[in-house]
Amino acid sequence: MADHFQLRLVDSRMLAPTVRHLAFERVDGQPLAFVPGQFLQIHFHYDDGTPTKRSYSVGTVGDGASPVQRVEIAVSYVDGGAATKLLGELPIGGIIDASGPYGRFCLQAGDVHPRYLLLATGTGVTPYRAMLPQIEQLLAKGGREVVLLYGARNETELLYGEEFEAFARSHPGFTFHGCLSRQPRAVPRASDRSGHVQAVLAELAPHEGRDIAYLCGNPNMVDAAFAALKECGLPVPQIRREKYVSSR
């Protein structure tokens, strides 16, 4: 059964014009045990008293195996959204109710394919940030490659982009492509791609004997990429999906 606990906001910053990075600690002082790729649920009430909840992937970069003291999430602002009102206005020291962790959108020890294709849009990139220590361990064993395709409209919306680019520079087996669908960077980079993630995917020539794919973010992207990967011959068990739906 998932644990229920309270979280206290200890730090926050804007990642993009409409996305806030929030760092919490458990009020009871306990660390959070989670597997990178899992998510928490935030519990609150609508103005009329009706209970509701929202799901957010844990984005904390730990060692990939141990519990963490800081619980980090990324929250997109939705006009008129109840969760936006709660989390967008939460002050340092503010307390919220949470439960978890949940989910199986995680790297699996039994996978033997040599290449991982990680696709994301928006805050769907958050779980991949938490996976970086595990990816580092995978690459250190040799014979593995990881490619992250991250879709955004422009460079201001590439959440944690500098972190992924720094990781790519220090880990030759990791490639990061910022896929910009509306506007290129002011100073383009060789790794940038133009267009939507699912369109750029074809450049990588996915193959069932080589690839495991992870899809996280906008449902339209997830569905389109899923269809494209199946068309390339990837069996469904080699395609893991997590859709991010903006709720009011």
N, C-alpha and C positions, 0 to 999 in steps of 0.2 A: 504494500500500500504506500502511496506517495506521502511524503512528509508535508505537513502544513506548518508554516512559520511566518514571522514578520520580518520585513526588511527595512533598514534605515538608510536613506540616501546620504552618501558621504562625499560624492563628487559628481560633477556633470559638466558637459561641454557640448557645443553644437558641432556636429560632424559635417553637416550640410545645411543649407537654408531651412530645410524642413525635417531634419533628423537630429535627435538629441541622444548623446551617449550618456548613460546613467550608470553609476557605480554604487552598489549597495553593500552593506554588511548585515548579517543576521542579527536581530535584536538580542537573541539569546547567546550570541557570541560564538556559536558553533560554526565550523566551516561547512561549505556546501560540497557534498560528494556528487559528482556528475560525470558523465562520459561526454567528451566533446561531440557536439551534434545534437545533444538533448536540449529541451526547452523547459521553461517554467510557465506557470499560469499565475497571472495577477488577478486577484479577486477584489471586486468593489461593487458599488450599487449605482444604478441610474438615479436621476433626481427624484423619481417617483418611489424609490425604495426597492425596486426590483433588482435582485442580485444578478451579476454578470461576471464575465472573466475574459481575459485576453492572453494569448500565448506569445512568448518571446524567447528566442534562442539565447542560451548563455554564450556570451562572446569572450569570456575571460581567457586570457592566455596563461595557463599554468605550466605544469610539466607534462600534461596529457594523461596523468594517471592518478594524481593525489587530489584530495579535496582542496578547495580554494577559500580564502577568507573574503575576497571581493567577488561580488556577483555583478557582472557587467552585461548590459543589454543595450540595444539600439532601438529607439522608438521613432516611427514616422508620424508626422503630424497629419491628421485627417480633419478637414474643416467640419466643425460641429461635432467632432467625435468625443464620446464620453471618456475614453482612455486618454485622448490628447489633453483634455481638461485636467484629468487627474495627474498624469505623468509630466505633461508640459509645464504645469504650474507648481509641481512638487518642490518645496524648498529643501535646502540642505538640512538634514535632521528629520525630514518628513518620513513618516512610517506608512508602509503599505502591507497588505496581506498577500501571501503567495503560497504556492504548493508546487511540488515536483521533486526531482526532475522527471520528465516524461520523454518518450520518443525513442526511435531506433534508427534515426538518420545519422548513423555513426560509421566510422571506418571499421571494417570487420577483419578479424585476425585470419580468417580462413581464405581471404581473397588472395589469389596468386597471379592475377593478370599484371602485366608489367607497367601499364599506364592507367592513371586515374584522370578522368575528365571531370572537373568541377565547374559547374555552370551556376551563375547567380545573377539576380537583378536586385536593386534596392537593398533593404536590410536582410535579404536572403543570403548575403555574403557573411553575415555574423558567425554562423557555425563554423565556417572555414577558418576564420580567425582563431577560434578556439582549438581547431585541429592542427595548427601549425607545429606544435611540439611533436605530435604524432607523425606528421608528414616528414619532419626532420629525421625522426628515427627510421622511418621507412626508407628514405633516401640514403641514409648512412649504411644500410645493409647492401646497397648496390642493386643494379638491375631493375630499378623502378624509376618512373617519371611521373610528374604531376603537372597538369596544365589547368590553370584557373582562367575561365572566361567570365568577365564581370561586366554586365551591361548597365549603362547609365545614359542619360540624355546628354550630359556634358561633364566636364572634369570636376566641377564642384560637387557632383553627386557620386563620385567614386569613393565610397565610404572605406576608410582604413587603407586607401590606395597606396599611400606612402609606405605603410607597414608591409604590404604585400610586395611592393617593388623592392624594398630593402631586403626582404627575405629571398626574393629571386636573385638579387645580386650576390648574396652570400651562399646560395644553394643552387649549384648549376643544374640539378635535376628538376627544378621548379620553374615554371614559366607563367608569367602573369600577363594577360592581355586585357587592357581596358577597351571595351567595345562601346564606342560613343555613337549613339543613334541620331542625335540632333546637331551637335556642334563639336568640332575637333578641339583639341587643346590649343591654347595660345602658342605653346611651344610643343609641337607634336613629338612623340617618342616612337622609337622603332617598334616597340612592342604594342603600340596602339592599333586598334582595328576600327574601321568605320562600319556602322550598321548594327543590327540586333544580334544578340548572342547566338540565336538559333541559325542565323545566316552565316556567321563566322565559323560555326561548328564544322561546316563542310570542308574548310581548309585543313582540318585535322584528320580527315579521312578515317572516321571511327571504324573499328574492326572488332568483330566478336572475339577473336583470338587474342586481342591485345588490351581491350579497354573495359574498365568499370566506370560508369558514369553516375554523377550525383547532380541533381537538379533542384535548385532552391530559389524561390522568389515568386514573381508575378505568375499567376496561374496560366496566362496566355503563353508566356515563355516556356513554362514547364511542359505544357501540353504540346507545343510546337516542337520543342527539342526532343521530347519523348517520341513523337511520331517520326522525326528525322532519324533518331538513333535506331528505332525499330526498322526503318527502311534501309539502314546501313547493315542490318543483320544482327544487331545486339539483342540477345534474349532478354526478356523482361526482368529476370532475376539479376541481371547485370546493370539495371537502371534503377537507382534509388531516387525517390521524389519527396519533396516537401513544398507544399504551396503556401504562400503568404497572402492572406486575404485581408484587405483593409476593412475593419469593422467600425461602425459608428457606435 
